[in-house]
Amino acid sequence: MEKHLIQPAVAALLSSVIAFRSYKRKSLSLSGAIAGVIVMFIHLAVNYRFGAMLLVFFFTSSKFTKFGEDRKRKIDAEFKEGGQRDWIQVLFNGGIATLLVLTVWTVIGSEDKCLDSKESRMITSLIGGIIGQYCCCNGDTWSSELGILSNEEPRLITNFKTVRRGTNGGVTKAGLLAAAAAGTVIGLTFVVLGFFTTKCTSDVTVKQLFVIPLSAMAGVCGSVIDSLLGATLQFSGFCSVRKKVVGKPGPTVKRISGLPVLDNNAVNLVSILLTTAITSIAFLYIF
């Protein structure tokens, strides 16, 4: 096989196997698996580091989604067995990064570059955005899935009053720490693989380490933005019949917080867009 075809072939094989396995394990619906193949293939075919960040987000988030399912089933009105994601969730969580990855590919192909604004401000900004996207997604998922299991009572991020578990915009210390850890894992993935896939001068190589704390901050930033949007523009109410926090008003629902403006997917998309933009700009000036 010709050298330039190896990476796309590996990408096609890995994305197909992972999507099929995830469908069988109910981490993805059929539509989610099809969308997942496309998103994974693009990431892996363009740059292994981009693909690795996507896979770290997907595998860790899927794993934590299944933690404490019995407890989550009693709390979460929209609970799904295995946390099954459909094509909408796949595109909302990976669509922005996929567009950025394709933009990188049109500029430099599959070449792996160090973060260095002196060499290319555009590429540094684009890569920063990709990292920010996955720090945000990972941070939001870890904080939500692990925070809800904490014994600590969640507090609404806007007024810090205690609220019921499952309330949009409710935060805990454990959840915020989980978001920081989630971002750190994404940053570590990018930096560690970069030692093997890039050739940088010594000073530029050392500077790449700043990605790790910046990723931790991006994870927290994404989680906080998501919580602020959830507390204000996403409805939360307690249903006296189901005895759960629900996301839609109704005759048996007592409002807790938020307005019925955005649903969960829209909140995720806005928080991803904002975190991606912030991280992209930050990387441009730091690197």
ChimeraX commands (.cxc) that place a marker at each C-alpha (Angstrom):
marker #1 position 0.00,0.00,0.00 radius 0.5
marker #1 position 1.26,3.46,-0.88 radius 0.5
marker #1 position 2.41,5.49,2.13 radius 0.5
marker #1 position -0.12,8.31,1.70 radius 0.5
marker #1 position -2.98,5.78,1.83 radius 0.5
marker #1 position -1.96,4.13,5.11 radius 0.5
marker #1 position -3.40,6.77,7.44 radius 0.5
marker #1 position -6.82,6.94,5.70 radius 0.5
marker #1 position -6.96,3.13,5.71 radius 0.5
marker #1 position -6.17,2.99,9.43 radius 0.5
marker #1 position -8.76,5.71,10.03 radius 0.5
marker #1 position -11.45,3.83,8.10 radius 0.5
marker #1 position -10.74,0.56,9.93 radius 0.5
marker #1 position -10.59,2.07,13.43 radius 0.5
marker #1 position -13.64,4.30,13.02 radius 0.5
marker #1 position -15.74,1.42,11.66 radius 0.5
marker #1 position -14.70,-1.03,14.39 radius 0.5
marker #1 position -15.20,1.49,17.22 radius 0.5
marker #1 position -18.59,2.66,15.91 radius 0.5
marker #1 position -19.84,-0.92,15.49 radius 0.5
marker #1 position -18.62,-1.90,18.96 radius 0.5
marker #1 position -20.21,1.19,20.49 radius 0.5
marker #1 position -23.51,0.45,18.74 radius 0.5
marker #1 position -23.52,-3.12,20.06 radius 0.5
marker #1 position -22.80,-1.83,23.57 radius 0.5
marker #1 position -25.53,0.81,23.27 radius 0.5
marker #1 position -23.15,3.74,23.67 radius 0.5
marker #1 position -24.36,4.91,20.24 radius 0.5
marker #1 position -27.68,4.51,18.44 radius 0.5
marker #1 position -27.63,3.39,14.80 radius 0.5
marker #1 position -27.74,6.99,13.57 radius 0.5
marker #1 position -25.08,7.91,16.15 radius 0.5
marker #1 position -22.83,5.11,14.93 radius 0.5
marker #1 position -23.12,6.25,11.30 radius 0.5
marker #1 position -22.35,9.86,12.24 radius 0.5
marker #1 position -19.57,8.61,14.51 radius 0.5
marker #1 position -17.85,6.77,11.65 radius 0.5
marker #1 position -17.75,9.96,9.59 radius 0.5
marker #1 position -16.50,12.18,12.43 radius 0.5
marker #1 position -13.89,9.66,13.62 radius 0.5
marker #1 position -12.64,8.98,10.11 radius 0.5
marker #1 position -12.08,12.67,9.38 radius 0.5
marker #1 position -10.19,13.23,12.64 radius 0.5
marker #1 position -7.95,10.16,12.32 radius 0.5
marker #1 position -7.33,10.56,8.59 radius 0.5
marker #1 position -6.16,14.16,9.01 radius 0.5
marker #1 position -4.14,13.91,12.23 radius 0.5
marker #1 position -3.68,11.09,14.74 radius 0.5
marker #1 position -3.54,13.58,17.62 radius 0.5
marker #1 position -6.92,15.01,16.68 radius 0.5
marker #1 position -8.30,11.50,16.49 radius 0.5
marker #1 position -6.78,10.58,19.85 radius 0.5
marker #1 position -8.45,13.54,21.60 radius 0.5
marker #1 position -11.80,12.57,20.10 radius 0.5
marker #1 position -11.38,8.94,21.20 radius 0.5
marker #1 position -10.26,9.88,24.72 radius 0.5
marker #1 position -13.36,12.06,25.04 radius 0.5
marker #1 position -15.64,9.36,23.65 radius 0.5
marker #1 position -14.30,6.41,25.65 radius 0.5
marker #1 position -13.95,8.18,29.00 radius 0.5
marker #1 position -17.31,9.91,28.71 radius 0.5
marker #1 position -19.04,6.67,27.70 radius 0.5
marker #1 position -17.44,4.92,30.67 radius 0.5
marker #1 position -18.45,7.57,33.19 radius 0.5
marker #1 position -21.96,7.78,31.74 radius 0.5
marker #1 position -22.43,4.15,32.82 radius 0.5
marker #1 position -21.16,4.76,36.35 radius 0.5
marker #1 position -23.90,4.61,38.97 radius 0.5
marker #1 position -26.67,3.87,36.46 radius 0.5
marker #1 position -29.07,2.63,39.14 radius 0.5
marker #1 position -28.78,5.91,41.02 radius 0.5
marker #1 position -28.98,8.03,37.86 radius 0.5
marker #1 position -32.10,6.15,36.75 radius 0.5
marker #1 position -33.90,7.38,39.89 radius 0.5
marker #1 position -32.76,10.99,39.43 radius 0.5
marker #1 position -32.57,11.70,35.69 radius 0.5
marker #1 position -35.90,12.00,33.87 radius 0.5
marker #1 position -34.11,11.62,30.50 radius 0.5
marker #1 position -31.98,8.65,31.54 radius 0.5
marker #1 position -30.96,6.29,28.73 radius 0.5
marker #1 position -29.48,2.84,29.25 radius 0.5
marker #1 position -25.77,3.10,28.48 radius 0.5
marker #1 position -26.14,6.83,27.79 radius 0.5
marker #1 position -26.89,6.05,24.14 radius 0.5
marker #1 position -26.02,8.99,21.85 radius 0.5
marker #1 position -27.79,9.66,18.55 radius 0.5
marker #1 position -26.51,11.46,15.44 radius 0.5
marker #1 position -27.60,14.86,16.76 radius 0.5
marker #1 position -25.52,14.47,19.92 radius 0.5
marker #1 position -22.55,13.16,17.91 radius 0.5
marker #1 position -22.62,16.18,15.59 radius 0.5
marker #1 position -23.24,18.65,18.42 radius 0.5
marker #1 position -20.27,17.23,20.34 radius 0.5
marker #1 position -17.93,16.74,17.39 radius 0.5
marker #1 position -19.22,18.89,14.55 radius 0.5
marker #1 position -17.36,22.12,15.33 radius 0.5
marker #1 position -14.07,20.27,15.83 radius 0.5
marker #1 position -14.65,18.37,12.58 radius 0.5
marker #1 position -15.00,21.63,10.65 radius 0.5
marker #1 position -11.80,22.94,12.27 radius 0.5
marker #1 position -9.97,19.69,11.48 radius 0.5
marker #1 position -11.03,19.93,7.82 radius 0.5
marker #1 position -9.84,23.55,7.75 radius 0.5
marker #1 position -6.44,22.47,9.08 radius 0.5
marker #1 position -6.31,19.78,6.39 radius 0.5
marker #1 position -6.99,22.27,3.58 radius 0.5
marker #1 position -4.07,24.40,4.79 radius 0.5
marker #1 position -1.34,21.88,5.74 radius 0.5
marker #1 position -2.74,18.45,4.88 radius 0.5
marker #1 position -1.97,15.70,7.39 radius 0.5
marker #1 position 1.26,17.25,8.64 radius 0.5
marker #1 position 1.42,17.47,12.46 radius 0.5
marker #1 position 2.50,20.90,13.66 radius 0.5
marker #1 position 3.66,22.31,16.98 radius 0.5
marker #1 position 1.76,25.19,18.53 radius 0.5
marker #1 position 3.80,28.18,17.39 radius 0.5
marker #1 position 2.20,31.46,16.33 radius 0.5
marker #1 position 5.51,32.64,14.87 radius 0.5
marker #1 position 5.27,29.85,12.31 radius 0.5
marker #1 position 1.51,30.00,11.71 radius 0.5
marker #1 position -1.02,32.03,13.66 radius 0.5
marker #1 position -3.90,30.42,11.79 radius 0.5
marker #1 position -2.89,26.81,12.52 radius 0.5
marker #1 position -2.14,27.60,16.17 radius 0.5
marker #1 position -5.56,29.19,16.55 radius 0.5
marker #1 position -7.33,26.30,14.80 radius 0.5
marker #1 position -5.58,23.66,16.91 radius 0.5
marker #1 position -6.39,25.66,20.04 radius 0.5
marker #1 position -10.04,25.60,19.03 radius 0.5
marker #1 position -10.00,21.83,18.49 radius 0.5
marker #1 position -8.42,21.26,21.91 radius 0.5
marker #1 position -10.91,23.67,23.49 radius 0.5
marker #1 position -13.87,21.86,21.91 radius 0.5
marker #1 position -12.90,18.51,23.44 radius 0.5
marker #1 position -11.95,20.01,26.80 radius 0.5
marker #1 position -15.41,21.56,26.92 radius 0.5
marker #1 position -17.23,18.36,25.90 radius 0.5
marker #1 position -15.19,16.17,28.21 radius 0.5
marker #1 position -15.44,18.63,31.09 radius 0.5
marker #1 position -19.21,18.96,30.77 radius 0.5
marker #1 position -19.74,15.20,30.58 radius 0.5
marker #1 position -17.42,14.28,33.45 radius 0.5
marker #1 position -18.84,17.00,35.70 radius 0.5
marker #1 position -22.43,16.00,34.92 radius 0.5
marker #1 position -21.97,12.24,35.17 radius 0.5
marker #1 position -19.74,12.25,38.25 radius 0.5
marker #1 position -21.14,15.34,39.97 radius 0.5
marker #1 position -24.64,13.87,40.13 radius 0.5
marker #1 position -23.23,10.92,42.11 radius 0.5
marker #1 position -21.60,13.18,44.71 radius 0.5
marker #1 position -23.04,13.19,48.22 radius 0.5
marker #1 position -22.67,16.97,48.16 radius 0.5
marker #1 position -25.89,18.92,47.55 radius 0.5
marker #1 position -25.70,20.80,44.22 radius 0.5
marker #1 position -26.01,24.58,44.24 radius 0.5
marker #1 position -27.48,26.68,41.46 radius 0.5
marker #1 position -24.58,28.50,39.83 radius 0.5
marker #1 position -26.46,31.81,39.62 radius 0.5
marker #1 position -27.40,32.24,43.30 radius 0.5
marker #1 position -25.63,29.33,45.04 radius 0.5
marker #1 position -28.85,28.08,46.63 radius 0.5
marker #1 position -29.13,24.32,47.07 radius 0.5
marker #1 position -31.26,22.59,44.42 radius 0.5
marker #1 position -32.42,19.06,43.66 radius 0.5
marker #1 position -30.03,16.68,41.92 radius 0.5
marker #1 position -30.49,16.81,38.17 radius 0.5
marker #1 position -31.35,20.52,38.11 radius 0.5
marker #1 position -29.84,22.29,35.10 radius 0.5
marker #1 position -27.20,24.73,36.32 radius 0.5
marker #1 position -26.60,22.90,39.58 radius 0.5
marker #1 position -22.90,22.54,40.41 radius 0.5
marker #1 position -20.81,20.73,43.02 radius 0.5
marker #1 position -17.15,20.93,43.96 radius 0.5
marker #1 position -16.75,17.34,42.79 radius 0.5
marker #1 position -18.27,18.22,39.43 radius 0.5
marker #1 position -15.95,21.20,38.88 radius 0.5
marker #1 position -12.92,19.12,39.87 radius 0.5
marker #1 position -14.07,16.44,37.43 radius 0.5
marker #1 position -14.29,19.09,34.69 radius 0.5
marker #1 position -10.71,20.21,35.40 radius 0.5
marker #1 position -9.51,16.60,35.34 radius 0.5
marker #1 position -11.36,15.98,32.08 radius 0.5
marker #1 position -9.70,18.95,30.41 radius 0.5
marker #1 position -6.31,17.89,31.76 radius 0.5
marker #1 position -6.68,14.43,30.20 radius 0.5
marker #1 position -7.37,15.99,26.79 radius 0.5
marker #1 position -4.36,18.29,27.13 radius 0.5
marker #1 position -2.09,15.43,28.22 radius 0.5
marker #1 position -3.20,13.37,25.23 radius 0.5
marker #1 position -2.29,16.17,22.83 radius 0.5
marker #1 position 1.07,16.95,24.47 radius 0.5
marker #1 position 2.30,13.38,25.03 radius 0.5
marker #1 position 1.50,12.23,21.49 radius 0.5
marker #1 position 3.13,15.39,20.16 radius 0.5
marker #1 position 6.49,14.25,21.55 radius 0.5
marker #1 position 6.35,11.40,19.01 radius 0.5
marker #1 position 4.60,13.02,16.05 radius 0.5
marker #1 position 6.20,16.48,15.80 radius 0.5
marker #1 position 9.68,17.93,15.46 radius 0.5
marker #1 position 9.98,21.20,17.36 radius 0.5
marker #1 position 12.88,23.29,18.61 radius 0.5
marker #1 position 13.60,22.81,22.32 radius 0.5
marker #1 position 12.05,26.12,23.41 radius 0.5
marker #1 position 8.86,25.44,21.43 radius 0.5
marker #1 position 8.70,21.89,22.83 radius 0.5
marker #1 position 8.85,23.15,26.41 radius 0.5
marker #1 position 6.14,25.70,25.67 radius 0.5
marker #1 position 3.77,22.91,24.55 radius 0.5
marker #1 position 3.48,21.90,28.22 radius 0.5
marker #1 position 1.33,24.99,28.82 radius 0.5
marker #1 position -1.40,23.13,26.93 radius 0.5
marker #1 position -2.04,20.99,30.02 radius 0.5
marker #1 position -3.07,23.72,32.53 radius 0.5
marker #1 position -4.86,25.62,29.76 radius 0.5
marker #1 position -6.84,22.48,28.97 radius 0.5
marker #1 position -7.80,22.10,32.63 radius 0.5
marker #1 position -9.09,25.68,32.60 radius 0.5
marker #1 position -10.94,25.06,29.33 radius 0.5
marker #1 position -12.65,22.05,30.89 radius 0.5
marker #1 position -13.85,24.14,33.83 radius 0.5
marker #1 position -14.76,27.04,31.53 radius 0.5
marker #1 position -16.95,24.81,29.37 radius 0.5
marker #1 position -18.67,23.32,32.40 radius 0.5
marker #1 position -19.32,26.75,33.96 radius 0.5
marker #1 position -20.70,28.21,30.71 radius 0.5
marker #1 position -22.93,25.15,30.31 radius 0.5
marker #1 position -24.18,25.56,33.89 radius 0.5
marker #1 position -24.86,29.29,33.47 radius 0.5
marker #1 position -26.88,28.64,30.33 radius 0.5
marker #1 position -28.67,25.73,31.99 radius 0.5
marker #1 position -29.59,27.79,35.03 radius 0.5
marker #1 position -31.00,30.70,33.02 radius 0.5
marker #1 position -32.18,29.56,29.58 radius 0.5
marker #1 position -33.05,25.91,30.22 radius 0.5
marker #1 position -36.16,25.02,32.22 radius 0.5
marker #1 position -35.92,22.82,35.30 radius 0.5
marker #1 position -38.91,21.79,37.38 radius 0.5
marker #1 position -39.92,19.06,39.81 radius 0.5
marker #1 position -42.67,16.71,38.66 radius 0.5
marker #1 position -44.90,15.66,41.56 radius 0.5
marker #1 position -46.01,12.54,39.66 radius 0.5
marker #1 position -42.65,11.21,38.47 radius 0.5
marker #1 position -40.81,12.54,41.53 radius 0.5
marker #1 position -37.98,13.72,39.29 radius 0.5
marker #1 position -36.52,16.94,37.92 radius 0.5
marker #1 position -37.80,17.42,34.37 radius 0.5
marker #1 position -36.91,19.79,31.55 radius 0.5
marker #1 position -40.39,20.84,30.38 radius 0.5
marker #1 position -43.19,22.83,32.08 radius 0.5
marker #1 position -46.44,21.02,32.85 radius 0.5
marker #1 position -49.50,20.98,35.13 radius 0.5
marker #1 position -47.78,18.68,37.63 radius 0.5
marker #1 position -44.42,20.46,37.41 radius 0.5
marker #1 position -43.20,23.07,39.87 radius 0.5
marker #1 position -40.55,25.38,38.41 radius 0.5
marker #1 position -37.11,25.34,40.00 radius 0.5
marker #1 position -35.11,27.56,37.64 radius 0.5
marker #1 position -34.55,28.69,34.08 radius 0.5
marker #1 position -36.69,29.66,31.10 radius 0.5
marker #1 position -37.75,27.15,28.40 radius 0.5
marker #1 position -35.58,28.76,25.71 radius 0.5
marker #1 position -32.88,26.15,25.02 radius 0.5
marker #1 position -32.88,22.36,25.23 radius 0.5
marker #1 position -29.89,20.32,26.35 radius 0.5
marker #1 position -28.41,19.99,22.85 radius 0.5
marker #1 position -28.63,23.75,22.25 radius 0.5
marker #1 position -27.00,24.50,25.61 radius 0.5
marker #1 position -24.17,22.12,24.74 radius 0.5
marker #1 position -23.70,23.69,21.32 radius 0.5
marker #1 position -23.54,27.26,22.65 radius 0.5
marker #1 position -21.10,26.32,25.43 radius 0.5
marker #1 position -18.92,24.47,22.90 radius 0.5
marker #1 position -18.91,27.45,20.52 radius 0.5
marker #1 position -17.97,29.89,23.28 radius 0.5
marker #1 position -15.28,27.67,24.82 radius 0.5
marker #1 position -13.82,26.87,21.40 radius 0.5
marker #1 position -13.62,30.58,20.54 radius 0.5
marker #1 position -12.08,31.53,23.90 radius 0.5
marker #1 position -9.48,28.75,23.72 radius 0.5
marker #1 position -8.65,29.52,20.11 radius 0.5
marker #1 position -7.92,33.16,20.95 radius 0.5
marker #1 position -5.99,32.26,24.11 radius 0.5
marker #1 position -3.72,29.83,22.22 radius 0.5
marker #1 position -3.07,32.46,19.58 radius 0.5
marker #1 position -1.57,34.82,22.16 radius 0.5
marker #1 position 0.07,32.29,24.50 radius 0.5
marker #1 position 1.83,30.24,21.85 radius 0.5
marker link #1:1,2 radius 0.2
marker link #1:2,3 radius 0.2
marker link #1:3,4 radius 0.2
marker link #1:4,5 radius 0.2
marker link #1:5,6 radius 0.2
marker link #1:6,7 radius 0.2
marker link #1:7,8 radius 0.2
marker link #1:8,9 radius 0.2
marker link #1:9,10 radius 0.2
marker link #1:10,11 radius 0.2
marker link #1:11,12 radius 0.2
marker link #1:12,13 radius 0.2
marker link #1:13,14 radius 0.2
marker link #1:14,15 radius 0.2
marker link #1:15,16 radius 0.2
marker link #1:16,17 radius 0.2
marker link #1:17,18 radius 0.2
marker link #1:18,19 radius 0.2
marker link #1:19,20 radius 0.2
marker link #1:20,21 radius 0.2
marker link #1:21,22 radius 0.2
marker link #1:22,23 radius 0.2
marker link #1:23,24 radius 0.2
marker link #1:24,25 radius 0.2
marker link #1:25,26 radius 0.2
marker link #1:26,27 radius 0.2
marker link #1:27,28 radius 0.2
marker link #1:28,29 radius 0.2
marker link #1:29,30 radius 0.2
marker link #1:30,31 radius 0.2
marker link #1:31,32 radius 0.2
marker link #1:32,33 radius 0.2
marker link #1:33,34 radius 0.2
marker link #1:34,35 radius 0.2
marker link #1:35,36 radius 0.2
marker link #1:36,37 radius 0.2
marker link #1:37,38 radius 0.2
marker link #1:38,39 radius 0.2
marker link #1:39,40 radius 0.2
marker link #1:40,41 radius 0.2
marker link #1:41,42 radius 0.2
marker link #1:42,43 radius 0.2
marker link #1:43,44 radius 0.2
marker link #1:44,45 radius 0.2
marker link #1:45,46 radius 0.2
marker link #1:46,47 radius 0.2
marker link #1:47,48 radius 0.2
marker link #1:48,49 radius 0.2
marker link #1:49,50 radius 0.2
marker link #1:50,51 radius 0.2
marker link #1:51,52 radius 0.2
marker link #1:52,53 radius 0.2
marker link #1:53,54 radius 0.2
marker link #1:54,55 radius 0.2
marker link #1:55,56 radius 0.2
marker link #1:56,57 radius 0.2
marker link #1:57,58 radius 0.2
marker link #1:58,59 radius 0.2
marker link #1:59,60 radius 0.2
marker link #1:60,61 radius 0.2
marker link #1:61,62 radius 0.2
marker link #1:62,63 radius 0.2
marker link #1:63,64 radius 0.2
marker link #1:64,65 radius 0.2
marker link #1:65,66 radius 0.2
marker link #1:66,67 radius 0.2
marker link #1:67,68 radius 0.2
marker link #1:68,69 radius 0.2
marker link #1:69,70 radius 0.2
marker link #1:70,71 radius 0.2
marker link #1:71,72 radius 0.2
marker link #1:72,73 radius 0.2
marker link #1:73,74 radius 0.2
marker link #1:74,75 radius 0.2
marker link #1:75,76 radius 0.2
marker link #1:76,77 radius 0.2
marker link #1:77,78 radius 0.2
marker link #1:78,79 radius 0.2
marker link #1:79,80 radius 0.2
marker link #1:80,81 radius 0.2
marker link #1:81,82 radius 0.2
marker link #1:82,83 radius 0.2
marker link #1:83,84 radius 0.2
marker link #1:84,85 radius 0.2
marker link #1:85,86 radius 0.2
marker link #1:86,87 radius 0.2
marker link #1:87,88 radius 0.2
marker link #1:88,89 radius 0.2
marker link #1:89,90 radius 0.2
marker link #1:90,91 radius 0.2
marker link #1:91,92 radius 0.2
marker link #1:92,93 radius 0.2
marker link #1:93,94 radius 0.2
marker link #1:94,95 radius 0.2
marker link #1:95,96 radius 0.2
marker link #1:96,97 radius 0.2
marker link #1:97,98 radius 0.2
marker link #1:98,99 radius 0.2
marker link #1:99,100 radius 0.2
marker link #1:100,101 radius 0.2
marker link #1:101,102 radius 0.2
marker link #1:102,103 radius 0.2
marker link #1:103,104 radius 0.2
marker link #1:104,105 radius 0.2
marker link #1:105,106 radius 0.2
marker link #1:106,107 radius 0.2
marker link #1:107,108 radius 0.2
marker link #1:108,109 radius 0.2
marker link #1:109,110 radius 0.2
marker link #1:110,111 radius 0.2
marker link #1:111,112 radius 0.2
marker link #1:112,113 radius 0.2
marker link #1:113,114 radius 0.2
marker link #1:114,115 radius 0.2
marker link #1:115,116 radius 0.2
marker link #1:116,117 radius 0.2
marker link #1:117,118 radius 0.2
marker link #1:118,119 radius 0.2
marker link #1:119,120 radius 0.2
marker link #1:120,121 radius 0.2
marker link #1:121,122 radius 0.2
marker link #1:122,123 radius 0.2
marker link #1:123,124 radius 0.2
marker link #1:124,125 radius 0.2
marker link #1:125,126 radius 0.2
marker link #1:126,127 radius 0.2
marker link #1:127,128 radius 0.2
marker link #1:128,129 radius 0.2
marker link #1:129,130 radius 0.2
marker link #1:130,131 radius 0.2
marker link #1:131,132 radius 0.2
marker link #1:132,133 radius 0.2
marker link #1:133,134 radius 0.2
marker link #1:134,135 radius 0.2
marker link #1:135,136 radius 0.2
marker link #1:136,137 radius 0.2
marker link #1:137,138 radius 0.2
marker link #1:138,139 radius 0.2
marker link #1:139,140 radius 0.2
marker link #1:140,141 radius 0.2
marker link #1:141,142 radius 0.2
marker link #1:142,143 radius 0.2
marker link #1:143,144 radius 0.2
marker link #1:144,145 radius 0.2
marker link #1:145,146 radius 0.2
marker link #1:146,147 radius 0.2
marker link #1:147,148 radius 0.2
marker link #1:148,149 radius 0.2
marker link #1:149,150 radius 0.2
marker link #1:150,151 radius 0.2
marker link #1:151,152 radius 0.2
marker link #1:152,153 radius 0.2
marker link #1:153,154 radius 0.2
marker link #1:154,155 radius 0.2
marker link #1:155,156 radius 0.2
marker link #1:156,157 radius 0.2
marker link #1:157,158 radius 0.2
marker link #1:158,159 radius 0.2
marker link #1:159,160 radius 0.2
marker link #1:160,161 radius 0.2
marker link #1:161,162 radius 0.2
marker link #1:162,163 radius 0.2
marker link #1:163,164 radius 0.2
marker link #1:164,165 radius 0.2
marker link #1:165,166 radius 0.2
marker link #1:166,167 radius 0.2
marker link #1:167,168 radius 0.2
marker link #1:168,169 radius 0.2
marker link #1:169,170 radius 0.2
marker link #1:170,171 radius 0.2
marker link #1:171,172 radius 0.2
marker link #1:172,173 radius 0.2
marker link #1:173,174 radius 0.2
marker link #1:174,175 radius 0.2
marker link #1:175,176 radius 0.2
marker link #1:176,177 radius 0.2
marker link #1:177,178 radius 0.2
marker link #1:178,179 radius 0.2
marker link #1:179,180 radius 0.2
marker link #1:180,181 radius 0.2
marker link #1:181,182 radius 0.2
marker link #1:182,183 radius 0.2
marker link #1:183,184 radius 0.2
marker link #1:184,185 radius 0.2
marker link #1:185,186 radius 0.2
marker link #1:186,187 radius 0.2
marker link #1:187,188 radius 0.2
marker link #1:188,189 radius 0.2
marker link #1:189,190 radius 0.2
marker link #1:190,191 radius 0.2
marker link #1:191,192 radius 0.2
marker link #1:192,193 radius 0.2
marker link #1:193,194 radius 0.2
marker link #1:194,195 radius 0.2
marker link #1:195,196 radius 0.2
marker link #1:196,197 radius 0.2
marker link #1:197,198 radius 0.2
marker link #1:198,199 radius 0.2
marker link #1:199,200 radius 0.2
marker link #1:200,201 radius 0.2
marker link #1:201,202 radius 0.2
marker link #1:202,203 radius 0.2
marker link #1:203,204 radius 0.2
marker link #1:204,205 radius 0.2
marker link #1:205,206 radius 0.2
marker link #1:206,207 radius 0.2
marker link #1:207,208 radius 0.2
marker link #1:208,209 radius 0.2
marker link #1:209,210 radius 0.2
marker link #1:210,211 radius 0.2
marker link #1:211,212 radius 0.2
marker link #1:212,213 radius 0.2
marker link #1:213,214 radius 0.2
marker link #1:214,215 radius 0.2
marker link #1:215,216 radius 0.2
marker link #1:216,217 radius 0.2
marker link #1:217,218 radius 0.2
marker link #1:218,219 radius 0.2
marker link #1:219,220 radius 0.2
marker link #1:220,221 radius 0.2
marker link #1:221,222 radius 0.2
marker link #1:222,223 radius 0.2
marker link #1:223,224 radius 0.2
marker link #1:224,225 radius 0.2
marker link #1:225,226 radius 0.2
marker link #1:226,227 radius 0.2
marker link #1:227,228 radius 0.2
marker link #1:228,229 radius 0.2
marker link #1:229,230 radius 0.2
marker link #1:230,231 radius 0.2
marker link #1:231,232 radius 0.2
marker link #1:232,233 radius 0.2
marker link #1:233,234 radius 0.2
marker link #1:234,235 radius 0.2
marker link #1:235,236 radius 0.2
marker link #1:236,237 radius 0.2
marker link #1:237,238 radius 0.2
marker link #1:238,239 radius 0.2
marker link #1:239,240 radius 0.2
marker link #1:240,241 radius 0.2
marker link #1:241,242 radius 0.2
marker link #1:242,243 radius 0.2
marker link #1:243,244 radius 0.2
marker link #1:244,245 radius 0.2
marker link #1:245,246 radius 0.2
marker link #1:246,247 radius 0.2
marker link #1:247,248 radius 0.2
marker link #1:248,249 radius 0.2
marker link #1:249,250 radius 0.2
marker link #1:250,251 radius 0.2
marker link #1:251,252 radius 0.2
marker link #1:252,253 radius 0.2
marker link #1:253,254 radius 0.2
marker link #1:254,255 radius 0.2
marker link #1:255,256 radius 0.2
marker link #1:256,257 radius 0.2
marker link #1:257,258 radius 0.2
marker link #1:258,259 radius 0.2
marker link #1:259,260 radius 0.2
marker link #1:260,261 radius 0.2
marker link #1:261,262 radius 0.2
marker link #1:262,263 radius 0.2
marker link #1:263,264 radius 0.2
marker link #1:264,265 radius 0.2
marker link #1:265,266 radius 0.2
marker link #1:266,267 radius 0.2
marker link #1:267,268 radius 0.2
marker link #1:268,269 radius 0.2
marker link #1:269,270 radius 0.2
marker link #1:270,271 radius 0.2
marker link #1:271,272 radius 0.2
marker link #1:272,273 radius 0.2
marker link #1:273,274 radius 0.2
marker link #1:274,275 radius 0.2
marker link #1:275,276 radius 0.2
marker link #1:276,277 radius 0.2
marker link #1:277,278 radius 0.2
marker link #1:278,279 radius 0.2
marker link #1:279,280 radius 0.2
marker link #1:280,281 radius 0.2
marker link #1:281,282 radius 0.2
marker link #1:282,283 radius 0.2
marker link #1:283,284 radius 0.2
marker link #1:284,285 radius 0.2
marker link #1:285,286 radius 0.2
marker link #1:286,287 radius 0.2
view
